[in-house]
Amino acid sequence: MVASVTFGVGSLVWVEDPDVAWIDGEVISVNGEDIKVLCTSAKTVVVKSSNVYAKDAEAPPCGVDDMTKLAYLHEPGVLQNLKSRYDINEIYTYTGNILIAVNPFQRLPHLYNSHMMSQYKGAAFGELSPHPFAVADAAYRHVFL
């Protein structure tokens, strides 16, 4: 069962957009199930309240390294977090103990050198930035130690 969220004038929200998947905006009026949103792209849309998702106004602009820290774990929130991290070349993100990777479409050799590997050896899971070496080290320690 999904909890019902009530949106009022001034609420920050996500609405579907045919061009970019999701776009953020602010509720400017509510008429029953219809919500009028002024999007950051300056266009105004009217959508059903069931198609509107709350936006976390306090989410850091660079995203979070573990998406369990997000206030709202829904599609637009997750995609925005991955985009924010991708924009700063942080291609790895956790969701709990699951590592999510976004293809950087470029070589990032600094992520895979022996110095990086040694940093993760023996480090507690989640202590350092998300990385395959963290997952590998944690798996190794659970199997062999």
C-alpha positions as CSV (number, residue, x, y, z in Angstrom):
1,M,0.0,0.0,0.0
2,V,1.4,3.4,-1.0
3,A,0.9,6.3,1.5
4,S,-1.1,9.2,0.1
5,V,0.7,12.5,0.0
6,T,-1.2,15.8,0.0
7,F,0.3,18.7,-1.9
8,G,-0.4,22.3,-1.1
9,V,0.4,25.6,-2.8
10,G,4.2,26.1,-2.6
11,S,5.0,22.3,-2.4
12,L,8.1,21.4,-4.4
13,V,7.3,18.4,-6.7
14,W,8.4,16.3,-9.6
15,V,6.1,15.8,-12.7
16,E,6.6,13.6,-15.7
17,D,8.0,15.4,-18.8
18,P,8.0,13.7,-22.3
19,D,11.4,15.2,-23.1
20,V,13.5,14.7,-20.0
21,A,11.5,12.1,-18.0
22,W,11.0,14.2,-14.9
23,I,11.0,18.0,-14.3
24,D,10.8,19.8,-11.0
25,G,8.5,22.6,-10.1
26,E,6.3,24.3,-7.5
27,V,2.6,23.8,-6.9
28,I,0.8,27.0,-7.7
29,S,-2.8,25.8,-7.3
30,V,-4.8,22.7,-6.3
31,N,-8.3,21.9,-7.5
32,G,-9.4,18.6,-6.2
33,E,-7.3,15.9,-7.9
34,D,-5.8,18.5,-10.4
35,I,-2.6,20.2,-9.4
36,K,-1.1,23.1,-11.4
37,V,2.7,23.2,-11.3
38,L,5.0,25.9,-12.5
39,C,8.0,24.0,-13.7
40,T,11.6,25.3,-13.5
41,S,11.5,25.4,-17.3
42,A,8.9,28.2,-16.9
43,K,6.1,26.1,-18.4
44,T,2.9,25.4,-16.4
45,V,1.3,22.0,-16.4
46,V,-1.8,20.6,-14.9
47,V,-1.5,17.0,-13.7
48,K,-3.4,14.5,-11.5
49,S,-2.2,14.4,-7.9
50,S,-1.5,10.7,-8.4
51,N,1.2,11.6,-11.0
52,V,3.0,14.1,-8.8
53,Y,6.0,13.2,-6.5
54,A,7.4,15.2,-3.6
55,K,10.8,16.8,-4.2
56,D,13.3,16.9,-1.3
57,A,14.2,20.6,-0.9
58,E,17.1,19.7,1.3
59,A,18.8,17.2,-1.1
60,P,22.4,18.3,-1.6
61,P,23.1,19.5,-5.2
62,C,25.9,17.0,-5.6
63,G,23.6,14.1,-4.5
64,V,24.1,11.5,-1.8
65,D,26.5,8.5,-1.9
66,D,23.9,6.1,-0.5
67,M,20.3,6.6,-1.8
68,T,18.9,5.2,1.5
69,K,19.7,8.7,2.7
70,L,17.2,10.3,0.3
71,A,14.0,11.6,1.9
72,Y,12.0,10.2,-1.0
73,L,13.1,6.9,-2.7
74,H,11.0,7.2,-5.8
75,E,11.9,7.2,-9.5
76,P,12.5,11.0,-10.0
77,G,14.4,11.3,-6.8
78,V,16.7,8.3,-7.6
79,L,17.3,9.5,-11.2
80,Q,18.0,13.1,-10.0
81,N,20.5,11.7,-7.5
82,L,22.3,9.6,-10.1
83,K,22.4,12.6,-12.5
84,S,23.8,14.9,-9.8
85,R,26.6,12.4,-9.0
86,Y,27.3,11.7,-12.7
87,D,27.7,15.4,-13.4
88,I,30.6,15.5,-10.9
89,N,32.1,12.2,-12.2
90,E,30.9,10.2,-9.2
91,I,29.7,7.2,-11.2
92,Y,29.2,4.9,-8.3
93,T,26.3,5.1,-5.8
94,Y,25.0,2.8,-3.1
95,T,21.5,1.8,-2.3
96,G,22.2,0.1,1.1
97,N,24.8,-2.6,0.2
98,I,23.9,-2.6,-3.5
99,L,26.4,-0.7,-5.8
100,I,24.9,1.2,-8.7
101,A,27.2,2.2,-11.6
102,V,26.4,4.8,-14.3
103,N,28.4,4.5,-17.5
104,P,30.7,7.5,-17.7
105,F,31.3,7.1,-21.5
106,Q,34.9,8.0,-20.9
107,R,37.9,6.4,-19.2
108,L,38.4,7.2,-15.6
109,P,41.7,5.4,-14.9
110,H,42.2,7.0,-11.4
111,L,39.3,4.8,-10.2
112,Y,41.1,1.5,-10.8
113,N,44.7,1.8,-9.9
114,S,46.5,-0.1,-7.2
115,H,46.6,2.9,-4.8
116,M,42.7,3.0,-5.0
117,M,42.6,-0.7,-4.4
118,S,44.8,-0.5,-1.3
119,Q,42.6,2.3,0.2
120,Y,39.6,-0.1,0.2
121,K,41.4,-3.1,1.5
122,G,40.2,-3.7,5.1
123,A,38.0,-0.5,5.2
124,A,34.5,-0.9,6.7
125,F,31.8,-1.0,4.0
126,G,30.4,2.5,3.5
127,E,33.4,4.2,5.2
128,L,34.7,5.3,1.8
129,S,33.0,6.5,-1.4
130,P,31.0,3.8,-3.2
131,H,33.3,1.7,-5.4
132,P,33.5,-1.9,-6.7
133,F,36.6,-2.4,-4.6
134,A,34.5,-1.8,-1.5
135,V,32.0,-4.5,-2.5
136,A,34.8,-6.9,-3.5
137,D,36.6,-6.4,-0.2
138,A,33.5,-6.9,1.9
139,A,32.6,-10.0,-0.1
140,Y,36.1,-11.4,0.3
141,R,36.1,-10.8,4.1
142,H,32.7,-12.4,4.5
143,V,33.7,-15.5,2.6
144,F,37.3,-16.0,3.8
145,L,37.7,-14.3,7.1
